[in-house]
Amino acid sequence: MIKKEMIAMLLAGGQGSRLGVLTTRMAKPAVPFGGRYRIIDFPLSNCINSGIDTVGVLTQYQPLRLNTHIGIGIPWDLDRNIGGVTILPPFERNIHSEWYTGTANAIYQNIEYMESYHPEYVLILSGDHIYKMDYEVMLDFHRQNNAAVTIAAMPVPLEEAKRFGIVITDENRRITEFEEKPEEPHGNLASMGIYIFTWEVLKEALIANENQPNLDFGKHVIPYCHDRGERLYAYEYSSYWKDVGTLYSYWQANMELIDIVPEFNLYEEYWKIYTKCETLPPQYLSKESYAESSIIGEGSEIYGKVYNSVIGCDVRIGAGTVVRDSIIMNSTEVGKSCELNKVIVAENVRIGDGVVMGAGEEKENETDPEIYNHGLVTVAEHSLIPDGLRVGKNTVLGGKFDAADFPEGELSSGRTFIKAGERR
Amino acid sequence: MRAIGIILAGGSSHRMKELSKKRAIAAMPIAGSYRSIDFALSSMTNSHVQKVAVFTQYNAGSLNEHLSSSKWWDFGRKQGGLFVFTPAVTSDNNYWYRGTADAIYQNLSFLKNSHEPYVIIASGDGVYKLDFNKVLEYHIQKKADITVVCKKMEPGEEVERYGIVKMDSEDRIEEFEEKPVVARSNVVSCGIYVIRRRQLIELIEKSAEEDRHDFVRDILIRYRSLKRIYGYHMTDYWRNIATVNDYFRTNMDFLKPEIRDYFLHQYPDVYSRVDDLPPAKYNPGSNVSNSLVSAGCIINGIVEDSVLFKKVFIGSNCYIRNSIILNDVYIGDNVHIENCIVESRGTVRANARYGSEDGIRVVVETNDRYII
């Protein structure tokens, strides 16, 4: 018989629309992070480092990039004879076919997968947070308390508490109250969206609520378990944890990696972060190049100057170019004599010579000011930027442009320019 | 592919000086991210050779660790795979490998149990990319018994440590001299051979009967007029790294854009074990120019015309020039290193100075490391 004490279910189907053009063609967990990683590498690496070797990854929105990244799980040692990583997309069935309509609904639709491993516990994770956590310690906590559900939670500033699910506990960390995104929070211990369920409890709760539209953990399953008087515990976590939900927080989290001793340290031996590595070769820095306060990925060739930036793998930066406070993702090429300030350039972009980005006045973005702000310039993947273009602040570009697209040779601050047909 | 592969990776060389204390030559780190044997292994897998045996003997620890999984070269297959053969004591043999031919003889069952008609023999100390299919086609077209891959060295190169080859107008090898005092040509054997499997078994068994153990001396040279032995001209980059100077020069070659482009960016790729190291980090005070930097490095000082291997730490106010820093070296603050190869896992204390006026100095540091 196949048996796993605890298996993990990783929710990776969300778009993450507040990341703007970065998630046009990939789900948020597939977005690159920190030069050579993708966001999903963090929960996946946490799983294998915690001794969990059976992980179901639930995909829905734009799954191609995730599927190719995960493959059969070799980079995380999740290619197993029994267990390992399994991609779980929504599927058609005889009756009641539907997409994944909510976090818990997605798990509900995969009861059969979970049941096949006869687990005692099921760990629910989301694929869009940057952190290192030993789930085994959390499981110990769960077992010690004989809990039905353990919710990982961390203290947040009170004014931000209304964005989260808030748990109120007694002195033994048993949850006495659970408020999902409360108007007036009574505490500041926020749920991180990481749950350990005793399998029987989870199964019962999912089946009991199967007809609930958009079945969600925070809104329905946790309150249901709480109302039934199950033992709910809060596992307090206080190390680095970052929800890179918005472009600005995404940019910030990347920038934090370049501190001399970053709070989130990738250079620790005992908790490695694994990723699918397509490029191995060393990076080259030419005679005229300069790199300071930056991290640079494998195989990149730097002929220009790089300050306070995160550079991915296989990137080329031309001579005379100056890159500051920017994120440049894998396989992008920046021409000669460019100036890039606070730019997020996605993968496989070609930027011509003499391009200036992030210059000019501060002006609100015309279409999506809640996404493109803080002066950031965002360039969508596979874009082509013609020579000599000047790009202002709070702008977004996507598509294969040529000089004719910019009669004035400029995209002024606050403009959104996504070429028709590019936004599929 | 109609061939199986054999990689001879047992050797050591006094010409490697202190560098060979730690590892076999085939495990020498190359170009920041690779080891020497990766080039032979990658050429095998890129030529669709599915079954490869690696013969190790001398100081094989690093090499075995490097080969602990065959998946990086795509040899983790049901059909074929990667086999590592070390000398073993059996009821009728208690010798180490007494030579290259003996190594093959002691593992003759590997050859006998295969069904592919040809064998490609390569050595683990060359840096090159080669499509073995082309050599095999040439071998068949020439109706050769043995094909030897040869490289015409630049005039002025020291070639006396190689096998020197002289060919006739049809490229049939007339003369083969192993490590002559004075070389009569500048065409050298790359240590890569193609031979029919049954032919190889026959020659190896005959040599063993006569107590002869060396593939070059006792087969190539002895049979050079009896068998049809042809030379295949290697026109692309090839270098053997088995001396300190050649090792240094080969690594420095990767600072040239055309060499980097050929090995690191053009098809086919060279594969190596994946280490899961974070990206290299450049802290304030770092200034790197004309250098290769590998994953996991943290740099706080000045680096010029050098190759930094994986996980090198360079302290503040350091000056590193024209040097090779091997894997996992920690260099403290205010260190000055010029014209050196710093052996892997070394810890260089703050304020140290290493230099060399003539030639390349190998630095082996065994200080305790206090900083994690």
HADDOCK unambig.tbl for C-alpha pairs under 7 A between the chains (distance, minus, plus):
assign (segid A and resid 35 and name CA) (segid B and resid 279 and name CA) 6.71 0.50 0.50
assign (segid A and resid 36 and name CA) (segid B and resid 279 and name CA) 6.91 0.50 0.50
assign (segid A and resid 260 and name CA) (segid B and resid 283 and name CA) 6.33 0.50 0.50
assign (segid A and resid 266 and name CA) (segid B and resid 278 and name CA) 6.08 0.50 0.50
assign (segid A and resid 267 and name CA) (segid B and resid 278 and name CA) 6.38 0.50 0.50
assign (segid A and resid 274 and name CA) (segid B and resid 276 and name CA) 5.72 0.50 0.50
assign (segid A and resid 280 and name CA) (segid B and resid 33 and name CA) 6.68 0.50 0.50
assign (segid A and resid 281 and name CA) (segid B and resid 33 and name CA) 5.81 0.50 0.50
assign (segid A and resid 281 and name CA) (segid B and resid 264 and name CA) 6.09 0.50 0.50
assign (segid A and resid 282 and name CA) (segid B and resid 32 and name CA) 5.71 0.50 0.50
assign (segid A and resid 282 and name CA) (segid B and resid 33 and name CA) 6.01 0.50 0.50
assign (segid A and resid 282 and name CA) (segid B and resid 292 and name CA) 5.96 0.50 0.50
assign (segid A and resid 282 and name CA) (segid B and resid 293 and name CA) 5.43 0.50 0.50
assign (segid A and resid 282 and name CA) (segid B and resid 294 and name CA) 4.40 0.50 0.50
assign (segid A and resid 282 and name CA) (segid B and resid 295 and name CA) 6.83 0.50 0.50
assign (segid A and resid 283 and name CA) (segid B and resid 292 and name CA) 5.54 0.50 0.50
assign (segid A and resid 283 and name CA) (segid B and resid 293 and name CA) 5.23 0.50 0.50
assign (segid A and resid 283 and name CA) (segid B and resid 294 and name CA) 6.17 0.50 0.50
assign (segid A and resid 284 and name CA) (segid B and resid 291 and name CA) 5.75 0.50 0.50
assign (segid A and resid 284 and name CA) (segid B and resid 292 and name CA) 4.58 0.50 0.50
assign (segid A and resid 284 and name CA) (segid B and resid 293 and name CA) 6.30 0.50 0.50
assign (segid A and resid 285 and name CA) (segid B and resid 288 and name CA) 6.45 0.50 0.50
assign (segid A and resid 285 and name CA) (segid B and resid 289 and name CA) 5.51 0.50 0.50
assign (segid A and resid 285 and name CA) (segid B and resid 290 and name CA) 5.40 0.50 0.50
assign (segid A and resid 285 and name CA) (segid B and resid 291 and name CA) 5.54 0.50 0.50
assign (segid A and resid 285 and name CA) (segid B and resid 292 and name CA) 6.55 0.50 0.50
assign (segid A and resid 286 and name CA) (segid B and resid 289 and name CA) 5.13 0.50 0.50
assign (segid A and resid 286 and name CA) (segid B and resid 290 and name CA) 4.15 0.50 0.50
assign (segid A and resid 286 and name CA) (segid B and resid 291 and name CA) 6.68 0.50 0.50
assign (segid A and resid 287 and name CA) (segid B and resid 289 and name CA) 4.32 0.50 0.50
assign (segid A and resid 287 and name CA) (segid B and resid 290 and name CA) 4.52 0.50 0.50
assign (segid A and resid 288 and name CA) (segid B and resid 289 and name CA) 6.71 0.50 0.50
assign (segid A and resid 289 and name CA) (segid B and resid 289 and name CA) 6.18 0.50 0.50
assign (segid A and resid 290 and name CA) (segid B and resid 287 and name CA) 5.98 0.50 0.50
assign (segid A and resid 290 and name CA) (segid B and resid 288 and name CA) 6.45 0.50 0.50
assign (segid A and resid 291 and name CA) (segid B and resid 282 and name CA) 6.22 0.50 0.50
assign (segid A and resid 291 and name CA) (segid B and resid 287 and name CA) 6.49 0.50 0.50
assign (segid A and resid 292 and name CA) (segid B and resid 282 and name CA) 5.23 0.50 0.50
assign (segid A and resid 292 and name CA) (segid B and resid 283 and name CA) 5.53 0.50 0.50
assign (segid A and resid 292 and name CA) (segid B and resid 284 and name CA) 5.25 0.50 0.50
assign (segid A and resid 292 and name CA) (segid B and resid 286 and name CA) 6.13 0.50 0.50
assign (segid A and resid 293 and name CA) (segid B and resid 282 and name CA) 5.21 0.50 0.50
assign (segid A and resid 293 and name CA) (segid B and resid 283 and name CA) 4.44 0.50 0.50
assign (segid A and resid 293 and name CA) (segid B and resid 284 and name CA) 5.36 0.50 0.50
assign (segid A and resid 294 and name CA) (segid B and resid 281 and name CA) 5.85 0.50 0.50
assign (segid A and resid 294 and name CA) (segid B and resid 282 and name CA) 5.16 0.50 0.50
assign (segid A and resid 294 and name CA) (segid B and resid 283 and name CA) 6.73 0.50 0.50
assign (segid A and resid 295 and name CA) (segid B and resid 279 and name CA) 5.93 0.50 0.50
assign (segid A and resid 295 and name CA) (segid B and resid 280 and name CA) 5.47 0.50 0.50
assign (segid A and resid 295 and name CA) (segid B and resid 281 and name CA) 4.32 0.50 0.50
assign (segid A and resid 295 and name CA) (segid B and resid 282 and name CA) 6.04 0.50 0.50
assign (segid A and resid 296 and name CA) (segid B and resid 279 and name CA) 5.52 0.50 0.50
assign (segid A and resid 296 and name CA) (segid B and resid 280 and name CA) 5.42 0.50 0.50
assign (segid A and resid 296 and name CA) (segid B and resid 281 and name CA) 6.53 0.50 0.50
assign (segid A and resid 297 and name CA) (segid B and resid 279 and name CA) 4.75 0.50 0.50
assign (segid A and resid 297 and name CA) (segid B and resid 280 and name CA) 6.46 0.50 0.50
assign (segid A and resid 298 and name CA) (segid B and resid 279 and name CA) 6.79 0.50 0.50
assign (segid A and resid 298 and name CA) (segid B and resid 294 and name CA) 6.81 0.50 0.50
assign (segid A and resid 298 and name CA) (segid B and resid 295 and name CA) 6.28 0.50 0.50
